Amino acid sequence: MYYSISCTFKDHLVDWVLEYLVITEGKARAQTIMDNIDCRIAAMPVFPGLRQFPHGRQFKQWTGDDSKALMKVFVPAVASYLPDEMLKCFTAFLDFCYLVWRPDIDETDLKQIKNALERFHYYREIFRDTGVLIILFSALGGLCSSITESRHITAVKKPWRRSTQYQALSQMLLINQHLDKLATFTSELVYHKLLPLHIYLHRK
């Protein structure tokens, strides 16, 4: 559910908006509009439950928390630039997200969840009708749980332990970058026969 929601929002809906604006307004005008949207997001007033985004949608690394927080302010920021059907698609998706995030779900909630999902499927056709082809964006990132499970220890747990564990995300990202560069470097050493293969395999 985590990947379905965060990736649907980030990798599909937000990208579809940019693609739609490029198709209807042209690339230069679309970029100007997206800059204006970022300014609107950054200018959202301080309010309990709303996170501040001083740089708009621009993140060094998107997280699930980023997606969940941005969902709350994205629709008002894009409202004047999109047709009603697209806004209804967004609101149906948000309704679905907030319903499934509830700690307790009863029969009434299930009916509302089903209704929100049906509305999302209905209104998402506007993206096809306007030429924003879903196939261009491929599958949702991270839907294969085996990938995330196998990488969780090396990409999350070990970097977390190496960090100071205070505002650790940036430290963990830096650790992962260093590990990737080190892995690339050692594989190059093996390729050029500067590092014995058995040592490389032992370190892995």
C-alpha positions, 0 to 999 in steps of 0.5 A: 500500500505504501508504494502503491500510494506514494508512487502513484502520486509521485511517479504518475499523477504529478508527472502526468500534470507536467506532461499535460501542461507540455502538451497543451501549453508548450514546453517553455510555458509548462515550465513557467506554470510548474514554477508558479505551482512550486511558488504556490506550494512554498507560499502555503500558510503555516497551519497545524498538520500542513508541512512547509515546502520552501522549495516547492516540489523540488526534493533531493530524494522523495520519501513516502512522508514527502508524498503524503505531506505534498498531497495535502497542498498539491490540489489547491496549488494546481487548481487554476491550471487543470480541467475539472476532470483532472482535479476530480481524479486527484481528489478521488485519489486523495479520498482513497488514500485518507480512507485506507490510512484510517486505523479502523475501517468498517463496512461504511468505510469500505463502501467509501473506499470502493466509491473513491477508487471507482471515481479515480478510475473513471476520471483518470481517463482524462489523461488518456483523452488529452494524450498523456499516455499511461504506458509511457510511465510504465509500472509503479516503482517499488511494486516488487516487494522482493526488491525492497525486502532484499535491499532494506538491510543494505540500503536502510538498516546498515546506513541507519546504524552508521549514522548519528541517528539524528536527522539521519536521512541525509547521512543515510543517503550519503552513506549509500552514495559512497557505498555505490561508488566504492562498489563501482570502483572495486568492480573496476579494479577486478576488471583490470586485474588490480584486485584478486577476484576472491578478495572482491567476492569475500568482501561482498 
